[in-house]
Amino acid sequence: MKENCYPMLNQKMISHTCANGLRICVFPKPGFRRAYAMLAVNYGSIDISFDVNGEPYNSPLGVAHFLEHKVFEQPDGGNALQIFAKTGASPNAFTSKTMTAYHFSGTEKFMHNLEILLDFVTSPYFTEENVAKEQGIIGQEISMVNDRPAWRLYENFMASLYCNHPAKDSIIGTVESIGQITRDILFKCYNTFYVPSNMTLCVAGDVSAEKIISAAESMLPREKIILPNRDYGFEPASVARAYSEEKAETAVPLFGIGAKRAMKTTGEEGMRNRIVAELAADVIGGPSSSLYAKLYGDGTISADFDSEAMVFPGSIAMMISGESRDARCVEEAVRNSVHTLSEDIDSGYFNRIKKAYLGVRLRSLDKVKTLCHEQADAVFGGYDYLDTIEIINEIDSREVSQFISQMFREESMTLSVVSGE
């Protein structure tokens, strides 16, 4: 067990790597009434091509999300949510393109709830009958989300941006791909990725790190499993489509403008690249940016405007999105803005952006949920979340300006629009 202290932040993190490879990270919060725990798996919707015992394997789209649903299933016909309900805890789960996570928060019976979490995530129950039932449920979910214009925009944007990288594919899959999922496929993917060496347990609250480590080591499999090689394909610098448009029921058309860039996203270099990308997103299209002020001021966009960075293995993407009746006008404004920022960023403006960004990070240290989410993402990225604070202070405007210049190249940009029917 290792204790990392951050006296400047008045924080510490206790970490431990078990013999089975599980990384446990505990943030002690004396006096906090609510505690939060997350058991995360380094397995998301993009992990569809990998090897099993040296043999290549391709799974249907949507298996990671399907597994998230089925892991809650219990042999008696119930599910783990009902067990948590008896203890007063608030459980949930999510699947992203890069991670699946199961978590709960509560004010009492923490260790009992932790044992429930560890037990159900590591005790899968899949039958042909419950898989078939879930296919119908997720099929309905797919139909519902596909009716949402914002969802269609994101899906089309990613499919236009990436040619081969599975980041282009839907997290929940398609009705056709879900129909291909079987009990055997679920067990194949579960046994490959739901192993301690591919997981992390992150906890924050007024809890005992020693008891958490003891519970995890006694309840989880003790064997350390060698992880598979994952294949994300070769991704060219150019986008799949420079422009895409889809008709949908929306009062005001939606747009997504962005770019991608191949770069390291793990280790210390990857940590720095992630931070620079997030700062770049704030500089380009944050609420205090000149781009937002201009477009909102002349009525080209609504207040619903966002600029974000998205990180995938070996690639970082940027997406600037919102509502507008003239997406081409917005695109031109974005191009002009990134051209200006790639040459120089006003130092006063950049310092304000960085100060605000740092403030968000510092406030997250007292938010147990955010802290665990960020640390789980950091573990899979090969660094620790609290180390990002020092790196933020090192980054200057020139580094962000250079990032913008290299990100927004003509061949790497795309525009997606969802317009009214």
C-alpha beads as a LAMMPS data file, in Angstrom:
LAMMPS data file: protein, C-alpha beads

421 atoms
420 bonds

1 atom types
1 bond types

-500.0 500.0 xlo xhi
-500.0 500.0 ylo yhi
-500.0 500.0 zlo zhi

Masses

1 110.0

Atoms # bond

1 1 1 0.000 0.000 0.000
2 1 1 1.379 3.368 -1.061
3 1 1 0.384 6.803 0.187
4 1 1 0.850 9.723 -2.194
5 1 1 0.559 13.083 -0.470
6 1 1 -0.170 16.389 -2.198
7 1 1 0.346 18.971 0.567
8 1 1 -0.257 21.936 -1.763
9 1 1 -3.695 20.507 -2.516
10 1 1 -4.322 19.251 1.024
11 1 1 -5.034 15.872 -0.571
12 1 1 -3.688 12.357 -0.485
13 1 1 -4.353 9.157 -2.373
14 1 1 -3.708 5.675 -1.064
15 1 1 -3.033 3.202 -3.857
16 1 1 -2.369 -0.500 -4.006
17 1 1 -1.835 -2.917 -6.871
18 1 1 -2.995 -6.406 -5.939
19 1 1 -1.201 -9.568 -7.030
20 1 1 -4.001 -10.126 -9.560
21 1 1 -3.239 -6.753 -11.182
22 1 1 -6.206 -4.787 -9.798
23 1 1 -5.290 -1.148 -9.077
24 1 1 -7.082 0.222 -6.000
25 1 1 -7.148 3.990 -5.414
26 1 1 -8.626 5.476 -2.245
27 1 1 -9.105 9.176 -1.517
28 1 1 -9.625 9.548 2.264
29 1 1 -12.156 12.274 3.061
30 1 1 -12.450 12.556 6.853
31 1 1 -15.794 13.974 7.891
32 1 1 -17.502 13.394 4.538
33 1 1 -20.938 11.874 5.074
34 1 1 -21.307 10.344 1.602
35 1 1 -18.846 7.845 0.118
36 1 1 -18.539 6.802 -3.499
37 1 1 -17.064 3.675 -5.081
38 1 1 -16.477 2.792 -8.731
39 1 1 -15.323 -0.510 -10.172
40 1 1 -14.243 0.327 -13.718
41 1 1 -13.271 -1.967 -16.583
42 1 1 -10.837 -0.845 -19.268
43 1 1 -13.271 -2.032 -21.923
44 1 1 -15.565 0.083 -24.051
45 1 1 -17.482 0.014 -27.301
46 1 1 -14.307 0.494 -29.377
47 1 1 -12.827 -2.810 -28.166
48 1 1 -14.317 -5.018 -30.860
49 1 1 -11.140 -6.419 -32.451
50 1 1 -8.643 -8.225 -30.223
51 1 1 -6.827 -11.501 -29.833
52 1 1 -7.789 -14.423 -27.591
53 1 1 -4.870 -16.774 -26.900
54 1 1 -3.118 -15.358 -29.926
55 1 1 -6.122 -15.833 -32.227
56 1 1 -7.792 -12.706 -33.713
57 1 1 -11.400 -12.167 -32.673
58 1 1 -14.046 -9.684 -33.830
59 1 1 -17.159 -9.106 -31.769
60 1 1 -20.395 -7.475 -32.926
61 1 1 -20.889 -3.777 -32.215
62 1 1 -22.500 -2.995 -28.859
63 1 1 -21.237 -5.927 -26.773
64 1 1 -19.674 -3.725 -24.054
65 1 1 -22.970 -1.889 -23.527
66 1 1 -24.912 -5.182 -23.675
67 1 1 -22.643 -6.621 -20.989
68 1 1 -23.200 -3.595 -18.766
69 1 1 -26.920 -4.419 -18.751
70 1 1 -26.507 -8.166 -18.248
71 1 1 -23.913 -8.041 -15.444
72 1 1 -26.653 -6.781 -13.098
73 1 1 -28.674 -9.961 -13.754
74 1 1 -29.065 -12.445 -10.885
75 1 1 -29.804 -16.202 -11.066
76 1 1 -33.054 -15.754 -9.096
77 1 1 -34.464 -13.482 -11.798
78 1 1 -33.739 -10.277 -9.917
79 1 1 -30.868 -7.854 -10.352
80 1 1 -28.221 -6.154 -8.267
81 1 1 -30.140 -2.866 -8.267
82 1 1 -32.792 -4.505 -6.079
83 1 1 -30.126 -5.697 -3.635
84 1 1 -28.688 -2.192 -3.361
85 1 1 -32.165 -0.761 -2.821
86 1 1 -32.387 -2.645 0.491
87 1 1 -29.250 -0.923 1.790
88 1 1 -30.178 2.642 0.809
89 1 1 -27.318 2.972 -1.680
90 1 1 -27.626 4.699 -5.056
91 1 1 -26.084 2.422 -7.723
92 1 1 -25.656 2.894 -11.463
93 1 1 -23.419 2.021 -14.396
94 1 1 -22.333 3.411 -17.752
95 1 1 -20.560 2.384 -20.913
96 1 1 -18.478 4.799 -22.949
97 1 1 -16.355 4.226 -26.026
98 1 1 -13.385 3.389 -23.779
99 1 1 -14.734 2.230 -20.410
100 1 1 -17.469 0.320 -18.581
101 1 1 -18.030 1.257 -14.939
102 1 1 -20.249 0.191 -12.055
103 1 1 -20.639 2.499 -9.075
104 1 1 -22.652 3.400 -6.010
105 1 1 -22.832 6.127 -3.409
106 1 1 -24.251 6.051 0.068
107 1 1 -24.108 7.400 3.586
108 1 1 -24.035 4.115 5.503
109 1 1 -23.199 0.399 5.217
110 1 1 -20.339 1.251 2.861
111 1 1 -18.398 -2.000 3.208
112 1 1 -21.545 -4.075 2.776
113 1 1 -22.391 -2.166 -0.405
114 1 1 -18.823 -2.547 -1.648
115 1 1 -19.083 -6.300 -1.225
116 1 1 -22.322 -6.277 -3.235
117 1 1 -20.554 -4.357 -6.005
118 1 1 -17.548 -6.678 -6.091
119 1 1 -19.772 -9.757 -6.008
120 1 1 -22.213 -8.994 -8.807
121 1 1 -19.638 -7.572 -11.240
122 1 1 -17.551 -10.750 -10.909
123 1 1 -20.452 -13.231 -10.986
124 1 1 -22.004 -13.088 -14.464
125 1 1 -25.236 -14.908 -15.219
126 1 1 -25.996 -15.232 -18.923
127 1 1 -28.563 -17.583 -20.424
128 1 1 -29.965 -17.875 -23.931
129 1 1 -33.316 -16.694 -22.592
130 1 1 -32.119 -13.571 -20.786
131 1 1 -29.848 -12.647 -23.725
132 1 1 -32.797 -12.842 -26.124
133 1 1 -34.896 -10.721 -23.762
134 1 1 -32.147 -8.100 -23.540
135 1 1 -31.872 -7.951 -27.329
136 1 1 -35.458 -6.731 -27.426
137 1 1 -34.891 -4.175 -24.659
138 1 1 -31.739 -2.718 -26.212
139 1 1 -33.353 -2.799 -29.659
140 1 1 -36.056 -0.486 -28.288
141 1 1 -33.368 1.722 -26.717
142 1 1 -31.621 2.022 -30.079
143 1 1 -34.864 3.044 -31.765
144 1 1 -35.551 5.676 -29.125
145 1 1 -32.097 7.312 -29.166
146 1 1 -32.009 7.279 -32.961
147 1 1 -35.039 9.573 -32.865
148 1 1 -33.077 12.206 -30.945
149 1 1 -31.511 14.840 -33.228
150 1 1 -28.575 15.457 -30.858
151 1 1 -27.764 11.731 -30.843
152 1 1 -27.960 11.563 -34.627
153 1 1 -25.604 14.550 -34.859
154 1 1 -22.991 12.907 -32.653
155 1 1 -23.246 9.566 -34.437
156 1 1 -22.932 11.171 -37.869
157 1 1 -20.092 13.414 -36.746
158 1 1 -18.017 10.497 -35.451
159 1 1 -18.747 8.394 -38.547
160 1 1 -17.665 11.314 -40.737
161 1 1 -14.540 12.046 -38.711
162 1 1 -13.059 8.542 -38.468
163 1 1 -12.429 6.186 -41.378
164 1 1 -11.353 2.980 -39.600
165 1 1 -10.925 3.646 -35.874
166 1 1 -13.896 2.075 -34.017
167 1 1 -14.537 5.435 -32.343
168 1 1 -16.683 5.960 -35.445
169 1 1 -19.183 3.301 -34.320
170 1 1 -22.151 3.646 -31.983
171 1 1 -21.677 2.764 -28.313
172 1 1 -24.942 0.830 -28.198
173 1 1 -24.510 -0.822 -31.593
174 1 1 -27.225 -1.293 -34.184
175 1 1 -30.356 -3.425 -34.221
176 1 1 -28.546 -5.756 -36.629
177 1 1 -25.364 -6.061 -34.518
178 1 1 -27.322 -6.589 -31.296
179 1 1 -29.168 -9.416 -32.999
180 1 1 -25.834 -11.195 -33.528
181 1 1 -24.924 -11.249 -29.825
182 1 1 -25.120 -14.651 -28.160
183 1 1 -24.473 -16.058 -24.713
184 1 1 -21.140 -17.441 -25.912
185 1 1 -20.038 -14.050 -27.278
186 1 1 -20.885 -12.375 -23.978
187 1 1 -18.833 -14.907 -22.028
188 1 1 -15.950 -14.608 -24.505
189 1 1 -15.768 -10.808 -24.080
190 1 1 -16.485 -10.932 -20.350
191 1 1 -13.751 -13.501 -19.655
192 1 1 -11.315 -11.523 -21.803
193 1 1 -11.822 -8.066 -20.306
194 1 1 -13.599 -8.423 -16.940
195 1 1 -10.437 -9.508 -15.162
196 1 1 -8.732 -7.704 -12.234
197 1 1 -5.646 -6.799 -14.277
198 1 1 -7.963 -4.829 -16.604
199 1 1 -9.914 -3.104 -13.820
200 1 1 -9.545 -0.426 -11.195
201 1 1 -11.427 0.219 -7.966
202 1 1 -11.638 3.905 -7.036
203 1 1 -13.143 5.064 -3.740
204 1 1 -13.572 8.466 -2.104
205 1 1 -15.025 9.208 1.326
206 1 1 -14.516 8.714 5.027
207 1 1 -13.500 5.092 4.552
208 1 1 -10.750 2.649 5.507
209 1 1 -8.302 1.887 2.711
210 1 1 -7.111 -1.213 4.562
211 1 1 -10.629 -2.690 4.717
212 1 1 -11.280 -1.883 1.046
213 1 1 -8.056 -3.569 -0.068
214 1 1 -8.758 -6.585 2.138
215 1 1 -12.289 -6.991 0.744
216 1 1 -11.103 -6.718 -2.860
217 1 1 -8.274 -9.198 -2.383
218 1 1 -10.528 -11.723 -0.662
219 1 1 -13.468 -11.502 -3.096
220 1 1 -11.883 -11.090 -6.523
221 1 1 -10.063 -13.788 -8.542
222 1 1 -6.428 -14.071 -7.468
223 1 1 -4.921 -15.020 -10.815
224 1 1 -3.325 -12.278 -12.903
225 1 1 -4.564 -12.592 -16.472
226 1 1 -2.484 -11.417 -19.423
227 1 1 -4.515 -8.903 -21.396
228 1 1 -5.245 -9.226 -25.116
229 1 1 -3.778 -7.042 -27.825
230 1 1 -6.410 -4.668 -29.167
231 1 1 -6.586 -3.644 -32.810
232 1 1 -8.035 -0.233 -33.623
233 1 1 -6.979 -0.323 -37.268
234 1 1 -4.967 2.184 -39.266
235 1 1 -6.479 5.650 -39.217
236 1 1 -5.449 8.076 -41.969
237 1 1 -5.072 11.797 -41.345
238 1 1 -7.988 12.535 -43.682
239 1 1 -11.609 12.272 -42.575
240 1 1 -14.150 9.792 -43.924
241 1 1 -16.404 12.622 -45.136
242 1 1 -15.814 16.376 -45.112
243 1 1 -19.577 16.995 -44.925
244 1 1 -22.653 15.036 -43.925
245 1 1 -26.279 16.023 -43.483
246 1 1 -29.331 14.196 -42.196
247 1 1 -32.955 15.250 -41.996
248 1 1 -34.747 14.938 -38.662
249 1 1 -37.537 16.490 -36.652
250 1 1 -35.822 19.521 -35.165
251 1 1 -36.989 23.124 -34.941
252 1 1 -33.465 24.493 -35.373
253 1 1 -30.728 22.643 -37.306
254 1 1 -27.825 21.211 -35.299
255 1 1 -24.186 21.301 -36.348
256 1 1 -20.953 19.605 -35.345
257 1 1 -17.619 20.927 -36.597
258 1 1 -14.336 19.339 -35.658
259 1 1 -11.114 17.564 -36.418
260 1 1 -8.940 14.647 -35.327
261 1 1 -5.258 14.063 -34.808
262 1 1 -3.188 10.943 -34.169
263 1 1 -1.163 11.369 -30.990
264 1 1 -0.078 9.617 -27.809
265 1 1 -2.832 9.442 -25.178
266 1 1 -1.192 7.362 -22.441
267 1 1 1.561 7.919 -19.898
268 1 1 2.959 11.328 -18.969
269 1 1 2.998 12.516 -22.569
270 1 1 -0.576 11.368 -23.044
271 1 1 -1.656 13.098 -19.826
272 1 1 -0.172 16.366 -21.065
273 1 1 -1.766 15.978 -24.501
274 1 1 -5.177 15.460 -22.899
275 1 1 -4.845 18.622 -20.819
276 1 1 -3.629 20.686 -23.766
277 1 1 -6.583 19.417 -25.826
278 1 1 -9.089 20.400 -23.143
279 1 1 -7.521 23.835 -22.775
280 1 1 -7.615 24.227 -26.560
281 1 1 -11.340 23.414 -26.561
282 1 1 -11.971 26.151 -23.973
283 1 1 -9.787 28.632 -25.856
284 1 1 -11.582 28.005 -29.159
285 1 1 -15.196 27.802 -28.137
286 1 1 -15.582 28.338 -24.417
287 1 1 -18.188 30.765 -23.027
288 1 1 -15.618 33.596 -22.896
289 1 1 -14.210 32.965 -26.387
290 1 1 -14.414 35.564 -29.139
291 1 1 -15.921 32.871 -31.405
292 1 1 -18.877 32.378 -29.079
293 1 1 -19.286 36.127 -28.515
294 1 1 -19.350 36.868 -32.247
295 1 1 -21.683 34.052 -33.284
296 1 1 -24.081 34.519 -30.392
297 1 1 -23.974 38.295 -30.663
298 1 1 -25.087 38.315 -34.303
299 1 1 -27.713 35.598 -33.731
300 1 1 -25.964 32.891 -35.772
301 1 1 -26.013 30.422 -32.856
302 1 1 -28.117 29.912 -29.740
303 1 1 -26.756 29.768 -26.200
304 1 1 -26.579 25.967 -26.607
305 1 1 -22.973 25.942 -27.836
306 1 1 -20.220 23.573 -26.801
307 1 1 -16.562 22.877 -27.530
308 1 1 -15.015 19.649 -26.290
309 1 1 -12.044 17.328 -26.645
310 1 1 -12.530 13.566 -26.946
311 1 1 -9.723 11.108 -26.193
312 1 1 -9.369 7.647 -27.723
313 1 1 -6.390 5.269 -27.877
314 1 1 -3.893 6.919 -30.193
315 1 1 -6.179 9.764 -31.208
316 1 1 -7.716 12.995 -29.933
317 1 1 -10.753 14.630 -31.542
318 1 1 -12.318 18.068 -31.158
319 1 1 -16.010 18.837 -31.614
320 1 1 -17.640 22.270 -31.671
321 1 1 -21.421 21.920 -31.698
322 1 1 -24.649 23.804 -31.269
323 1 1 -27.755 25.105 -33.032
324 1 1 -27.718 27.317 -36.107
325 1 1 -29.713 27.985 -39.247
326 1 1 -26.453 28.661 -41.081
327 1 1 -23.935 25.917 -40.309
328 1 1 -21.667 26.986 -43.163
329 1 1 -21.380 30.447 -41.629
330 1 1 -20.421 28.858 -38.303
331 1 1 -17.890 26.641 -40.056
332 1 1 -16.258 29.651 -41.696
333 1 1 -16.112 31.455 -38.342
334 1 1 -14.516 28.391 -36.705
335 1 1 -11.919 28.164 -39.458
336 1 1 -11.059 31.852 -39.094
337 1 1 -10.856 31.547 -35.323
338 1 1 -8.582 28.487 -35.275
339 1 1 -6.354 30.106 -37.912
340 1 1 -5.919 33.175 -35.705
341 1 1 -5.399 31.122 -32.539
342 1 1 -2.903 28.817 -34.230
343 1 1 -0.675 31.837 -34.824
344 1 1 -1.065 33.504 -31.439
345 1 1 -3.254 33.450 -28.326
346 1 1 -3.571 36.584 -26.255
347 1 1 -1.684 35.910 -23.026
348 1 1 -4.242 37.616 -20.806
349 1 1 -7.098 35.645 -22.344
350 1 1 -5.165 32.379 -22.083
351 1 1 -4.293 32.956 -18.441
352 1 1 -7.967 33.532 -17.631
353 1 1 -8.912 30.321 -19.452
354 1 1 -6.223 28.338 -17.640
355 1 1 -7.183 29.798 -14.272
356 1 1 -10.831 28.827 -14.803
357 1 1 -9.822 25.342 -15.990
358 1 1 -7.592 24.883 -12.955
359 1 1 -10.425 26.060 -10.713
360 1 1 -12.703 23.324 -12.051
361 1 1 -10.006 20.731 -11.298
362 1 1 -9.464 22.030 -7.777
363 1 1 -13.194 22.044 -7.008
364 1 1 -13.429 18.443 -8.224
365 1 1 -11.202 17.374 -5.340
366 1 1 -14.176 17.747 -2.982
367 1 1 -16.604 15.949 -5.303
368 1 1 -16.302 12.245 -4.572
369 1 1 -18.058 11.147 -7.766
370 1 1 -15.963 13.309 -10.083
371 1 1 -12.774 12.351 -8.283
372 1 1 -13.389 8.627 -8.792
373 1 1 -14.436 9.043 -12.419
374 1 1 -11.346 11.091 -13.233
375 1 1 -8.995 8.731 -11.412
376 1 1 -10.412 5.653 -13.152
377 1 1 -9.854 7.339 -16.509
378 1 1 -6.351 8.309 -15.399
379 1 1 -5.455 4.756 -14.302
380 1 1 -6.340 3.428 -17.740
381 1 1 -4.342 6.275 -19.239
382 1 1 -1.273 5.365 -17.203
383 1 1 -1.123 8.315 -14.785
384 1 1 -2.803 9.687 -11.626
385 1 1 -5.433 12.420 -11.662
386 1 1 -3.865 14.542 -8.921
387 1 1 -0.658 14.802 -10.964
388 1 1 -2.542 16.790 -13.614
389 1 1 -2.686 19.869 -11.374
390 1 1 1.048 20.488 -11.601
391 1 1 1.069 19.877 -15.356
392 1 1 -1.654 22.475 -15.917
393 1 1 0.572 25.135 -14.396
394 1 1 3.386 24.243 -16.824
395 1 1 1.375 24.675 -20.036
396 1 1 1.665 28.004 -21.849
397 1 1 -0.250 29.614 -24.702
398 1 1 2.361 28.652 -27.304
399 1 1 1.857 24.954 -26.626
400 1 1 -1.913 25.269 -27.002
401 1 1 -1.530 27.414 -30.122
402 1 1 0.705 24.773 -31.696
403 1 1 -1.809 22.053 -30.806
404 1 1 -4.609 23.979 -32.529
405 1 1 -2.452 24.472 -35.619
406 1 1 -1.695 20.759 -35.886
407 1 1 -5.249 19.645 -35.065
408 1 1 -7.214 21.783 -37.503
409 1 1 -5.729 20.817 -40.843
410 1 1 -7.947 20.905 -43.916
411 1 1 -7.884 17.148 -44.509
412 1 1 -8.663 16.423 -40.846
413 1 1 -11.835 18.534 -40.534
414 1 1 -15.483 17.653 -40.965
415 1 1 -18.882 19.339 -40.692
416 1 1 -22.036 17.381 -39.760
417 1 1 -25.527 18.846 -39.850
418 1 1 -28.916 17.574 -38.708
419 1 1 -31.532 19.787 -40.326
420 1 1 -35.322 19.967 -40.171
421 1 1 -37.432 17.859 -42.481

Bonds

1 1 1 2
2 1 2 3
3 1 3 4
4 1 4 5
5 1 5 6
6 1 6 7
7 1 7 8
8 1 8 9
9 1 9 10
10 1 10 11
11 1 11 12
12 1 12 13
13 1 13 14
14 1 14 15
15 1 15 16
16 1 16 17
17 1 17 18
18 1 18 19
19 1 19 20
20 1 20 21
21 1 21 22
22 1 22 23
23 1 23 24
24 1 24 25
25 1 25 26
26 1 26 27
27 1 27 28
28 1 28 29
29 1 29 30
30 1 30 31
31 1 31 32
32 1 32 33
33 1 33 34
34 1 34 35
35 1 35 36
36 1 36 37
37 1 37 38
38 1 38 39
39 1 39 40
40 1 40 41
41 1 41 42
42 1 42 43
43 1 43 44
44 1 44 45
45 1 45 46
46 1 46 47
47 1 47 48
48 1 48 49
49 1 49 50
50 1 50 51
51 1 51 52
52 1 52 53
53 1 53 54
54 1 54 55
55 1 55 56
56 1 56 57
57 1 57 58
58 1 58 59
59 1 59 60
60 1 60 61
61 1 61 62
62 1 62 63
63 1 63 64
64 1 64 65
65 1 65 66
66 1 66 67
67 1 67 68
68 1 68 69
69 1 69 70
70 1 70 71
71 1 71 72
72 1 72 73
73 1 73 74
74 1 74 75
75 1 75 76
76 1 76 77
77 1 77 78
78 1 78 79
79 1 79 80
80 1 80 81
81 1 81 82
82 1 82 83
83 1 83 84
84 1 84 85
85 1 85 86
86 1 86 87
87 1 87 88
88 1 88 89
89 1 89 90
90 1 90 91
91 1 91 92
92 1 92 93
93 1 93 94
94 1 94 95
95 1 95 96
96 1 96 97
97 1 97 98
98 1 98 99
99 1 99 100
100 1 100 101
101 1 101 102
102 1 102 103
103 1 103 104
104 1 104 105
105 1 105 106
106 1 106 107
107 1 107 108
108 1 108 109
109 1 109 110
110 1 110 111
111 1 111 112
112 1 112 113
113 1 113 114
114 1 114 115
115 1 115 116
116 1 116 117
117 1 117 118
118 1 118 119
119 1 119 120
120 1 120 121
121 1 121 122
122 1 122 123
123 1 123 124
124 1 124 125
125 1 125 126
126 1 126 127
127 1 127 128
128 1 128 129
129 1 129 130
130 1 130 131
131 1 131 132
132 1 132 133
133 1 133 134
134 1 134 135
135 1 135 136
136 1 136 137
137 1 137 138
138 1 138 139
139 1 139 140
140 1 140 141
141 1 141 142
142 1 142 143
143 1 143 144
144 1 144 145
145 1 145 146
146 1 146 147
147 1 147 148
148 1 148 149
149 1 149 150
150 1 150 151
151 1 151 152
152 1 152 153
153 1 153 154
154 1 154 155
155 1 155 156
156 1 156 157
157 1 157 158
158 1 158 159
159 1 159 160
160 1 160 161
161 1 161 162
162 1 162 163
163 1 163 164
164 1 164 165
165 1 165 166
166 1 166 167
167 1 167 168
168 1 168 169
169 1 169 170
170 1 170 171
171 1 171 172
172 1 172 173
173 1 173 174
174 1 174 175
175 1 175 176
176 1 176 177
177 1 177 178
178 1 178 179
179 1 179 180
180 1 180 181
181 1 181 182
182 1 182 183
183 1 183 184
184 1 184 185
185 1 185 186
186 1 186 187
187 1 187 188
188 1 188 189
189 1 189 190
190 1 190 191
191 1 191 192
192 1 192 193
193 1 193 194
194 1 194 195
195 1 195 196
196 1 196 197
197 1 197 198
198 1 198 199
199 1 199 200
200 1 200 201
201 1 201 202
202 1 202 203
203 1 203 204
204 1 204 205
205 1 205 206
206 1 206 207
207 1 207 208
208 1 208 209
209 1 209 210
210 1 210 211
211 1 211 212
212 1 212 213
213 1 213 214
214 1 214 215
215 1 215 216
216 1 216 217
217 1 217 218
218 1 218 219
219 1 219 220
220 1 220 221
221 1 221 222
222 1 222 223
223 1 223 224
224 1 224 225
225 1 225 226
226 1 226 227
227 1 227 228
228 1 228 229
229 1 229 230
230 1 230 231
231 1 231 232
232 1 232 233
233 1 233 234
234 1 234 235
235 1 235 236
236 1 236 237
237 1 237 238
238 1 238 239
239 1 239 240
240 1 240 241
241 1 241 242
242 1 242 243
243 1 243 244
244 1 244 245
245 1 245 246
246 1 246 247
247 1 247 248
248 1 248 249
249 1 249 250
250 1 250 251
251 1 251 252
252 1 252 253
253 1 253 254
254 1 254 255
255 1 255 256
256 1 256 257
257 1 257 258
258 1 258 259
259 1 259 260
260 1 260 261
261 1 261 262
262 1 262 263
263 1 263 264
264 1 264 265
265 1 265 266
266 1 266 267
267 1 267 268
268 1 268 269
269 1 269 270
270 1 270 271
271 1 271 272
272 1 272 273
273 1 273 274
274 1 274 275
275 1 275 276
276 1 276 277
277 1 277 278
278 1 278 279
279 1 279 280
280 1 280 281
281 1 281 282
282 1 282 283
283 1 283 284
284 1 284 285
285 1 285 286
286 1 286 287
287 1 287 288
288 1 288 289
289 1 289 290
290 1 290 291
291 1 291 292
292 1 292 293
293 1 293 294
294 1 294 295
295 1 295 296
296 1 296 297
297 1 297 298
298 1 298 299
299 1 299 300
300 1 300 301
301 1 301 302
302 1 302 303
303 1 303 304
304 1 304 305
305 1 305 306
306 1 306 307
307 1 307 308
308 1 308 309
309 1 309 310
310 1 310 311
311 1 311 312
312 1 312 313
313 1 313 314
314 1 314 315
315 1 315 316
316 1 316 317
317 1 317 318
318 1 318 319
319 1 319 320
320 1 320 321
321 1 321 322
322 1 322 323
323 1 323 324
324 1 324 325
325 1 325 326
326 1 326 327
327 1 327 328
328 1 328 329
329 1 329 330
330 1 330 331
331 1 331 332
332 1 332 333
333 1 333 334
334 1 334 335
335 1 335 336
336 1 336 337
337 1 337 338
338 1 338 339
339 1 339 340
340 1 340 341
341 1 341 342
342 1 342 343
343 1 343 344
344 1 344 345
345 1 345 346
346 1 346 347
347 1 347 348
348 1 348 349
349 1 349 350
350 1 350 351
351 1 351 352
352 1 352 353
353 1 353 354
354 1 354 355
355 1 355 356
356 1 356 357
357 1 357 358
358 1 358 359
359 1 359 360
360 1 360 361
361 1 361 362
362 1 362 363
363 1 363 364
364 1 364 365
365 1 365 366
366 1 366 367
367 1 367 368
368 1 368 369
369 1 369 370
370 1 370 371
371 1 371 372
372 1 372 373
373 1 373 374
374 1 374 375
375 1 375 376
376 1 376 377
377 1 377 378
378 1 378 379
379 1 379 380
380 1 380 381
381 1 381 382
382 1 382 383
383 1 383 384
384 1 384 385
385 1 385 386
386 1 386 387
387 1 387 388
388 1 388 389
389 1 389 390
390 1 390 391
391 1 391 392
392 1 392 393
393 1 393 394
394 1 394 395
395 1 395 396
396 1 396 397
397 1 397 398
398 1 398 399
399 1 399 400
400 1 400 401
401 1 401 402
402 1 402 403
403 1 403 404
404 1 404 405
405 1 405 406
406 1 406 407
407 1 407 408
408 1 408 409
409 1 409 410
410 1 410 411
411 1 411 412
412 1 412 413
413 1 413 414
414 1 414 415
415 1 415 416
416 1 416 417
417 1 417 418
418 1 418 419
419 1 419 420
420 1 420 421
